[in-house]
C-alpha cells in the first residue's frame, strides 16, 4: 500500500481588548494568543506542546503549554513579534515548526485576528499518520514532478 501525504490545518491568532483606563503599570490592553485546531479539531493528538516566546519584558517570557487550550493571556501596552514553536508527537522529522506571529494592539478598537496554517506531512509513519487523521487531517496525493520540455 502506497503511503500518502497528510494535511492538517491549524489557526494561530490573538484577541486584544483595550482597557477602560491604563493600569498603574501602564498596561492598556489585555490579550490572549493561541494555537488551535480548525473548527475545534483536537490537535492535541499530534501536538506535544506549544512554546510561546513573549517579549523579554514579561516575567518568564518562555511559556510552554503542553495541553489544550494552547494559549497565553497577559496584559501589556505594546505589540511585538512573537516566535511560536509547535512540537509534534513524533520521533521522525520534522519534530517542530516555528512561526513568527505579529501580536499587535489597536487603539480604540478590539482585535480578533487569526491566520490559517496548512501543515503537509510527507508520507508520515503509521503511528503519526493516525494522530494526524484523529486531529482532522486529510490525505492528499503527492505532487508529481512534471517533465520539462526543453526546446532549442
N, C-alpha and C positions, 0 to 999 in steps of 0.2 A: 504494500500500500504506500503510495507516494504521500509524503507529508506536505502540508500546505502552510502558507503563511497565515498568521492570525493578527487581526487588527482589533485594538481596543481603544476606546475614546475616554479621555478624562477632561475635566474642567479645572482650570486654575483661575482664581479670581479673588476679589475682595469687596467688602462693603465698608463704607465710611460714613459716619454720621457726625455732623457738626454739632458741637455742644452749644447750649444757650449762651454761655459765657466761659471764657478760659478758666482753667483750674489755677490754683496758686502756683503750680509748676509751669504754667503757660500752655498746657495742653488744650488744643482747640477742637480735636476730633477723637472719637472712639472708632476703632477699625478692627476688622477681622479679615484674615487672609486664609484661603483654603485650597485644598486639592480634593476633588470629589469625582465620583463616577457620573457619567452622563445619564440623565433620567433616574438618578438614585441607584444606579447599579452598584453592586457590592465589590468595590475594587480591593477590599482587604484580602480577597482571595489570592491576588497576585502581588500586592504591595506589602512589603515587610515594614517599611517606615518611611516617613517624610521628614526631611530636615529643612527647617526654615532658618535662614541666616539673616537675622534682623540687623539693623544698623548698630554699630558698636556703642552708641549712646544708651541702648537698652540694657538693663541688667540681664545677665545670661542670654546674650544675643543668639546663641546657637540653641534652637528649640527642636528637640527630637520628639516626634509624635509617632507612636508605634501602633495605634489603634484608631479607628474612626470615632468621631469625625477628625480628619486630618486638618486641623485648624488652629490658628493662634489669634488671640484677641488682645489688643493693647490700646493705649491712648497715646496721642502724640500731637505735634504741631506742624510736621512737615512730611512730605512724601520722600521715598527713596527707592533705589533699585535693590530688590531682594533676591539673592540667589536661593533657589529651592532645589533640593536633591530628592528624587523619588527612587527608593531602593526596591528591587524586585525580589520575590520569594523564589529564587533560582540559584543554582550553582554555576550555571552557564553564563556566558557573556551575551548581552550586556547585563550587568548586575544593577546598574542605575542609569538614570537620565537626569540631566541638570537643565534648569531653566533660569533665566533672569526675568524677574517679574517687576513691573513698574507699579509700585504701590503709591498711587497719587491721591491727594486730598483736594477737595474743591471748596471754595469759599461761597457760602450762600446756597449750597445745594448738597444733597446726599449723593453718594457714589454707590452704584451697584454694577460692578464690572466683572466680566469673566471672559476667558478665551478657551476655545476648544483645541485640544491637542490630540492628534491621532498617532498612536504608537503601533508600529508594524513590527512584529517579531517574525523573523525568517526561520521557518522550519523549527519551531521550538520543540524541545524534548517532550515526551508524552506527559510527564507529570506537570510541567509548567503549562503546557497547552491546555490541559484540563482546568487549571486555575484561571487561565485567561478566558476560557469559554464560560466558566461559572460567573465571571465578572462581566458578562455581556459581550465578550469578544466574538468576532465573526471570522470565518475563513475567507481568504482571498487568494486568488491564483497568483503565483509568482509571475512577474512581468517577464515576457520572453524578449531576449535580445534580438533586435532587428538587424538583419544583414544590410550593410550599406553597399550600394552600388556605386562604384567609382567610375566616372566617365572622364576620359582624357580628350 
